[in-house]
Amino acid sequence: MSNILVTGFTGNTGQEVAKKLKVKNASILCAVRHPENALKKYGEQNYVHLDYSRHETFEPALLGIDRIFLMYPPETLLSDFHAFIHKSQEIGIRHIVYLSVKDAQRLPFIPHFKNERAIARSGIPYTFLRAGYFMQNLNLFMLDEIIKNDRIYVPAGRGKTSFTDVRDIAEIAARSLTESAAHLGKKYALTGSQAIDFYEVARTMTTIIGRPISYSQPSTQEFKTYMLAKGLESKYINVVSGIHFITKIGLAKGITDVYSNITHKQPTGIETYIKDYQASFTPEESIS
């Protein structure tokens, strides 16, 4: 049986990809940096140790693998990540499904542009998932402000973005990995069905979760200063700021029908996402 390596398993997207693959009865291994911690948090899985900064973990993690769902952790050195791609080519990996970002091919200053190029040059058959802005950012790095201060706090101005549910991305990833022949060489731009700004997201959240949520629209400098004071790392803050700068200047609003063309379904809407994750946005003391 073919084996699929799921990288980024402990993250939101990796979790969803693993779930979709299990539904398809695929044989998967979950790559993590700390297998013991993953076992405690996520229970029994087929874990393998993979740390991009430790090249000696590459070959054992790839043993018996022929397809990879590949994610790029922002803190990873490009040289280490590209070394893993090179080792994958040496071992004979037959398909990489790489989670990229929408319009990566036009953004040579971002790591995803360089990673796509490294994968293509390796000769490994690939599928690039160029995903729009994740809805799940709301229940991840924005969640603390939503819970504690009833606000969305990101420096995106009035820009609109094509909110995309990671569950939809995971569905396309799972199809690409289990039906490889139909998806080799494809570069899929995956978005939701509409582009909206964070004011509209705040209004929708207010209606669904039943308490007022605002959008603060901080400047980039205000955002960085505030987040540094909260104790977040500067590199992480810069990554988040960069993501929202692209939205602010109007480069994130494009939408596609790729998801619908592949699945014959409509992408998940922001209302459905908020309803599905409603419990995440509710302070614990409010839960009876």
Secondary structure as GFF3:
##gff-version 3
##sequence-region A 1 288
A	DSSP	beta_strand	3	6	.	.	.	ID=ss1
A	DSSP	alpha_helix	12	23	.	.	.	ID=ss2
A	DSSP	beta_strand	27	32	.	.	.	ID=ss3
A	DSSP	alpha_helix	35	42	.	.	.	ID=ss4
A	DSSP	beta_strand	47	49	.	.	.	ID=ss5
A	DSSP	three_ten_helix	55	57	.	.	.	ID=ss6
A	DSSP	alpha_helix	58	62	.	.	.	ID=ss7
A	DSSP	beta_strand	67	70	.	.	.	ID=ss8
A	DSSP	alpha_helix	78	91	.	.	.	ID=ss9
A	DSSP	beta_strand	95	101	.	.	.	ID=ss10
A	DSSP	three_ten_helix	104	106	.	.	.	ID=ss11
A	DSSP	alpha_helix	111	122	.	.	.	ID=ss12
A	DSSP	beta_strand	126	131	.	.	.	ID=ss13
A	DSSP	three_ten_helix	135	137	.	.	.	ID=ss14
A	DSSP	alpha_helix	143	149	.	.	.	ID=ss15
A	DSSP	beta_strand	151	152	.	.	.	ID=ss16
A	DSSP	alpha_helix	166	178	.	.	.	ID=ss17
A	DSSP	three_ten_helix	180	182	.	.	.	ID=ss18
A	DSSP	beta_strand	187	190	.	.	.	ID=ss19
A	DSSP	alpha_helix	198	209	.	.	.	ID=ss20
A	DSSP	beta_strand	214	215	.	.	.	ID=ss21
A	DSSP	alpha_helix	220	229	.	.	.	ID=ss22
A	DSSP	alpha_helix	234	248	.	.	.	ID=ss23
A	DSSP	alpha_helix	258	263	.	.	.	ID=ss24
A	DSSP	alpha_helix	270	276	.	.	.	ID=ss25
A	DSSP	three_ten_helix	278	281	.	.	.	ID=ss26
A	DSSP	three_ten_helix	284	286	.	.	.	ID=ss27
###
